[in-house]
């Protein structure tokens, strides 16, 4: 004898023709769609916040690189305007965002005196082609909230260091 049941058949309500078990599944599917959409929205919001921060940090870093090149050129200008081996170390700020530090050391011919001008003599060399060279260290860093600046543009420490050797 074959057993017959109505498990796979649609059961209908008496007043309308909708099946009884389809209303519960529709509610579960609607909740699942809302959960999926909410998850996607939360992920996109988090990614947008990270992308904005990365973009601003990358901008500040690139500005630091460009400022270091400009500060090196400024150091060369200072060297050309002052006597050989002068103390030309400087620290200054740019736009209240960047702190730029110039430190110069000199590599001079052994016949050139350096002690009278107060500069830093790195070493002496014996050359006939030139009187010496200057080692220019430029440090550019972004002021942040850890420095006590409440109007800082970032919380991350962004610092760029550039060393160049220039002939005098």
HELIX and SHEET records of a PDB file:
HELIX    1   1 UNK A   22  UNK A   81  1                                  60    
HELIX    2   2 UNK A  145  UNK A  147  5                                   3    
SHEET    1   A 3 UNK A  90  UNK A  94  0                                        
SHEET    2   A 3 UNK A  98  UNK A 109 -1                                        
SHEET    3   A 3 UNK A 120  UNK A 125  1                                        
SHEET    1   B 4 UNK A  90  UNK A  94  0                                        
SHEET    2   B 4 UNK A  98  UNK A 109 -1                                        
SHEET    3   B 4 UNK A 132  UNK A 142 -1                                        
SHEET    4   B 4 UNK A 159  UNK A 167 -1                                        
END                                                                             
